[in-house]
Amino acid sequence: MSWTLIWQSVGVIVLGTLLLRIAGRKSISQMTMAQVIVMIGLGTLIIQPITGNGYWPTFLLAAVLVVVMILMEFLEIQSNGFETFITGKAVIVIENGQLVESNMRKLRLTADKLEMRLRQAGISNFSDVEWATIEVSGNLGYQLKLEKQPATKEDIQRLIDILENRIPHTERLAPNNIFSEIKYGHQNPHPTNLQ
């Protein structure tokens, strides 16, 4: 075994780590498809110098992959349309306690698999869910109906204020719902009436 091969192996680890640091810190489940493709490509390229396919050209190509990925992420920040094209967007699978079967068919998601995800989130009935989405990462996003949501400190303080007659019982806060962006888009992300 030659010293050149040993130094190249050390260089692969050092330069590969540097490139991955520049690429960003995300787990696989948080990455977009484009990012996963770049990471797979980096993994494939980084091993090439050891197999004899050229040390510096390989790292130059890996650096180009990372720069293209960073450029794509910058463009996603600048343009909602580009972000939707590259990343996709969340898909509503439950709306007002009812399954949105057309969206589930598009996702090839069965009711049993959705039930499994809901159980893992501690939800026992579809009817308890106001909104549920499958996010671009594949994770489940959900909002329980108002009467099924656990009380927050703010809710408890409001109740105390109502009981002590500090505020009228009829006063209500306008909804500020992040799920409305999925249904209504970026133009009107927080409508006052979601139904």
FENGI-V50751 format. One record per residue. RES is the residue in three letters. BURIAL is + if it has 16 or more other ideal C-beta (glycine too) atoms within 10 Angstrom, else -. Layout:
# FENGI-V50751
RES:BURIAL + RES:BURIAL
This chain:
# FENGI-V50751
MET:- + SER:- + TRP:- + THR:- + LEU:- + ILE:- + TRP:- + GLN:- + SER:- + VAL:- + GLY:- + VAL:+ + ILE:- + VAL:- + LEU:+ + GLY:+ + THR:- + LEU:- + LEU:+ + LEU:+ + ARG:- + ILE:- + ALA:+ + GLY:- + ARG:- + LYS:- + SER:- + ILE:- + SER:- + GLN:- + MET:+ + THR:+ + MET:- + ALA:- + GLN:+ + VAL:- + ILE:- + VAL:+ + MET:+ + ILE:- + GLY:+ + LEU:+ + GLY:- + THR:- + LEU:+ + ILE:+ + ILE:- + GLN:+ + PRO:+ + ILE:- + THR:- + GLY:- + ASN:- + GLY:- + TYR:+ + TRP:- + PRO:- + THR:+ + PHE:+ + LEU:- + LEU:- + ALA:+ + ALA:+ + VAL:- + LEU:+ + VAL:+ + VAL:- + VAL:- + MET:+ + ILE:- + LEU:- + MET:+ + GLU:+ + PHE:- + LEU:- + GLU:+ + ILE:- + GLN:- + SER:- + ASN:- + GLY:- + PHE:- + GLU:+ + THR:- + PHE:- + ILE:+ + THR:+ + GLY:- + LYS:- + ALA:+ + VAL:+ + ILE:+ + VAL:+ + ILE:+ + GLU:+ + ASN:- + GLY:- + GLN:- + LEU:+ + VAL:+ + GLU:- + SER:- + ASN:+ + MET:+ + ARG:- + LYS:- + LEU:- + ARG:- + LEU:+ + THR:- + ALA:- + ASP:- + LYS:- + LEU:+ + GLU:- + MET:- + ARG:+ + LEU:+ + ARG:- + GLN:- + ALA:- + GLY:- + ILE:+ + SER:- + ASN:- + PHE:+ + SER:- + ASP:+ + VAL:+ + GLU:+ + TRP:+ + ALA:+ + THR:+ + ILE:+ + GLU:- + VAL:+ + SER:+ + GLY:- + ASN:- + LEU:+ + GLY:+ + TYR:+ + GLN:+ + LEU:+ + LYS:- + LEU:- + GLU:- + LYS:- + GLN:- + PRO:- + ALA:- + THR:- + LYS:- + GLU:- + ASP:- + ILE:- + GLN:- + ARG:+ + LEU:- + ILE:- + ASP:- + ILE:- + LEU:- + GLU:- + ASN:- + ARG:- + ILE:- + PRO:- + HIS:- + THR:- + GLU:- + ARG:- + LEU:- + ALA:- + PRO:- + ASN:- + ASN:+ + ILE:- + PHE:+ + SER:+ + GLU:- + ILE:+ + LYS:+ + TYR:- + GLY:- + HIS:- + GLN:- + ASN:- + PRO:- + HIS:- + PRO:- + THR:- + ASN:- + LEU:+ + GLN:-
